[in-house]
Amino acid sequence: MAYQSINPYNGELLQIFPDATDAEVARAIDDAHRAFLSWRGTAFAERGAILQRAAGLLRERADRYARILTLEMGKRIGEALAEVEISAGIFDYYARHAETLLAPEKLPVADPSEGDAMLVHEPLGVILAIEPWNFPFYQVARILAPQLAAGNTMLLKHASNVPQSAAAFEKLMRDAGLPAGAFRNLYATRHQIETILNDPRVHGVALTGSEGAGAVVAAQAGRALKKSTLELGGADAFVVLEDADLGKTANWAVFGRHWNAGQVCISSKRLIVVDAVYDAFLSRYTEGVAALRAGDPFDPATTLAPLSSRQAADELREKIQEAVLHGATATEVGPKVPDAGAFLQPTLLTDVAPGNPAYHQEFFGPVSMIFRARDEDDAIRIANDSPFGLGGSVFTADAARGARVARRISTGMVFVNHPTSAKADLPFGGIRRSGYGRELIGLGLKEFVNTKLIDIVDIDAPF
């Protein structure tokens, strides 16, 4: 597994990082466990102060960090700055709320003889995080901040194409005052991941990535009897009802599909439009996509960034060709994108029938699948006809109607009149092939803790 920084805009090789040695992995586990034995007893106030310092450093160094994100992953510089800020917001959230969220919970018992029962939440130990390249800082922050707040320590195996981002995050936490060993980045191999999971001092794994990677890691964790959480792919539905404000809705659709060059698990990948407004919406949407400008992600005028790699762009082209072979219509939109770098021409896929492989696929880039629905019920049917279940959105002039439709869409998250979004104070997660478990807020905080019953009973023995 080669850890390399390659600039997606021009293909320049920036830096190569050697794989971790087995000795480095063993030492990292030792250090993380040793740090845990101390960190678990650290007061919430002290943990929170370190998290707060990390948030402050993220904001102080935002330009520096954003530059690394743009160079390694290719996202637009404005998107990189926004990613640094949401990462800081996540650290803020747990610095302020972790103690309250983890406070002991008194249980209402039916019979006083059952005693004074309560639940307490205790950290487990070392947790392994396996994170993807599309949000090199945010993905780490949303697992690291809650687990440190809970009293756990963490080892990170980041994506092989963002090694500079991984190293920068490790240094950030050292500079914030986190004890040595409590968070360590490892340029680990696949074999070493299994070694880590098999160590009895490691108590779980959180993975964000592909279905294939999730299946492998979940199986390894299962064999080791370790808990896992998986945040996998998505094919979010963007449902447009006949009473939606079409101008506003089309603008959100363009943004929802193309931010981060469409490389977002919660991108609006399937636009499902009721027949009454299909043609009008498609016209507005096509105009909006055509207005995107591909170019240097450091240029503020750029509105469409390159993909993360040329390989990613080539794989998408192959999927488009396969969809067309099975009856879909592919329409390229907008000015020609640059030949150099990892760009892909924005493409609209229509006439995608249920028998087409594309119907149930995730397109991780600027490719929009557009479906015509007869009415509201048919739109919901199409939205739910997916192996994924991450997010989705509903656009309508009637908020109450939007909420009713949202309840009928089978996913972990649904937004009304806004594309699926990620915030520091909202939970994140899905169902079916989009994974299991939740991240952020109190749900993410308690994924890797021992929720322990303590019951104080003072009655005479029956014999």
TACORJO-V956612 format. One record per backbone hydrogen bond with DSSP energy under -1.0 kcal/mol. CO is the residue of the C=O (numbers start at 1). NH is the residue of the N-H. E is the energy in kcal/mol with one decimal. If there is no record, write none. Layout:
# TACORJO-V956612
[[CO:NH:E] [CO:NH:E]]
This chain:
# TACORJO-V956612
[[3:17:-3.1] [5:14:-3.3] [5:15:-1.2] [7:11:-2.7] [8:342:-2.1] [12:7:-2.8] [15:5:-3.1] [21:25:-2.1] [22:26:-2.4] [23:27:-2.3] [24:28:-2.3] [25:29:-2.2] [26:30:-2.2] [27:31:-2.9] [28:32:-2.6] [29:33:-2.5] [30:34:-2.5] [31:35:-2.6] [32:36:-2.1] [33:37:-1.9] [35:39:-3.3] [36:40:-2.7] [38:41:-1.2] [39:42:-1.6] [43:47:-2.4] [44:48:-3.1] [45:49:-1.9] [46:50:-1.6] [47:51:-2.2] [48:52:-2.6] [49:53:-2.0] [50:54:-2.2] [51:55:-2.1] [52:56:-2.2] [53:57:-2.6] [54:58:-2.3] [55:59:-1.8] [56:60:-2.6] [57:61:-2.4] [59:62:-1.1] [61:65:-2.6] [62:66:-2.9] [63:67:-1.8] [64:68:-1.5] [65:69:-2.2] [66:70:-2.5] [67:71:-2.5] [68:72:-2.4] [69:73:-2.6] [70:74:-1.1] [76:80:-2.3] [77:81:-2.3] [78:82:-1.9] [79:83:-2.0] [80:84:-2.1] [81:85:-2.0] [82:86:-2.3] [83:87:-1.9] [84:88:-2.0] [85:89:-2.3] [86:90:-1.8] [87:91:-1.7] [88:92:-2.4] [89:93:-2.4] [90:94:-1.9] [91:95:-2.1] [92:96:-1.9] [93:97:-2.3] [94:98:-1.8] [97:101:-2.6] [98:102:-2.0] [100:103:-1.2] [105:119:-2.5] [111:114:-2.7] [112:115:-1.7] [116:456:-2.2] [117:107:-2.6] [118:454:-2.9] [119:105:-2.5] [120:452:-3.0] [122:450:-3.6] [125:153:-1.7] [126:203:-3.2] [127:155:-2.4] [128:206:-2.7] [129:157:-3.0] [130:208:-2.3] [135:139:-2.2] [137:141:-2.7] [138:142:-2.4] [140:143:-1.1] [140:144:-3.1] [141:145:-2.0] [143:147:-1.5] [144:148:-2.7] [145:149:-2.3] [146:150:-1.9] [147:152:-2.5] [153:127:-2.3] [154:184:-1.6] [155:129:-2.9] [156:186:-2.9] [157:131:-1.8] [159:162:-1.5] [160:4:-1.7] [162:166:-1.8] [163:167:-2.2] [164:168:-2.5] [165:169:-2.0] [166:170:-1.9] [167:171:-2.2] [168:172:-2.2] [169:173:-2.0] [170:174:-1.8] [171:175:-2.9] [172:176:-1.5] [173:178:-2.3] [174:177:-1.5] [179:182:-1.9] [182:154:-2.7] [184:156:-2.9] [186:188:-1.9] [187:20:-3.4] [189:193:-1.6] [190:194:-1.4] [191:195:-1.8] [192:196:-2.6] [193:197:-2.3] [194:198:-1.8] [196:199:-1.2] [199:202:-1.9] [201:126:-1.4] [204:128:-2.6] [205:229:-1.9] [206:130:-2.8] [207:231:-2.7] [210:214:-2.4] [211:215:-2.6] [212:216:-1.9] [213:217:-2.6] [214:218:-2.7] [215:219:-1.8] [216:220:-2.2] [217:221:-2.8] [218:222:-2.6] [219:223:-2.3] [220:224:-1.5] [221:226:-2.9] [222:225:-1.3] [227:205:-2.0] [229:207:-2.7] [230:436:-1.2] [231:209:-2.0] [236:270:-2.6] [237:393:-2.2] [238:272:-2.1] [239:395:-2.6] [240:274:-2.2] [241:244:-1.8] [245:249:-2.8] [246:250:-2.7] [247:251:-1.9] [248:252:-2.1] [249:253:-2.3] [250:254:-2.3] [251:255:-2.2] [252:256:-3.7] [253:257:-1.8] [254:258:-1.6] [255:259:-2.0] [256:268:-1.9] [258:261:-1.4] [259:262:-1.4] [260:263:-2.0] [262:264:-1.2] [264:267:-1.9] [267:269:-1.7] [269:369:-1.9] [270:238:-2.9] [271:371:-3.3] [272:240:-2.8] [273:373:-2.8] [274:277:-1.7] [277:281:-2.7] [278:282:-2.9] [279:283:-2.1] [280:284:-1.9] [281:285:-3.1] [282:286:-2.6] [283:287:-1.9] [284:288:-2.1] [285:289:-2.6] [286:290:-2.5] [287:291:-1.0] [289:292:-1.6] [293:303:-2.5] [293:304:-1.8] [296:299:-2.0] [297:77:-2.8] [299:302:-2.0] [304:295:-1.3] [309:313:-1.7] [310:314:-2.7] [311:315:-2.5] [312:316:-1.8] [313:317:-2.1] [314:318:-2.0] [315:319:-1.8] [316:320:-2.4] [317:321:-2.4] [318:322:-2.2] [319:323:-2.2] [320:324:-2.3] [321:325:-2.2] [322:326:-1.1] [323:328:-2.3] [324:327:-2.1] [329:350:-2.4] [331:348:-2.6] [342:307:-3.1] [346:333:-2.7] [347:368:-2.8] [348:331:-2.6] [349:370:-2.6] [350:329:-2.8] [353:356:-2.2] [356:359:-1.8] [358:361:-1.7] [363:365:-1.5] [365:367:-2.6] [366:347:-2.2] [368:349:-3.8] [369:271:-3.0] [371:273:-2.7] [373:275:-2.7] [375:379:-2.3] [376:380:-2.2] [377:381:-2.2] [378:382:-2.4] [379:383:-2.5] [380:384:-2.2] [384:386:-1.9] [387:433:-2.2] [389:412:-1.2] [389:431:-1.9] [390:413:-1.3] [392:415:-2.4] [393:239:-2.9] [394:417:-3.4] [395:241:-2.3] [398:402:-2.5] [399:403:-2.3] [400:404:-2.0] [401:405:-2.6] [402:406:-2.6] [403:407:-1.8] [405:408:-1.1] [406:409:-1.1] [409:411:-1.5] [415:394:-2.0] [423:426:-1.2] [428:439:-2.6] [431:434:-2.0] [432:435:-1.8] [434:232:-2.5] [436:230:-2.2] [439:428:-2.2] [440:444:-2.7] [441:445:-1.6] [442:446:-1.5] [444:447:-1.0] [450:122:-2.2] [450:452:-1.2] [452:120:-2.7] [454:118:-2.4] [456:116:-2.8]]
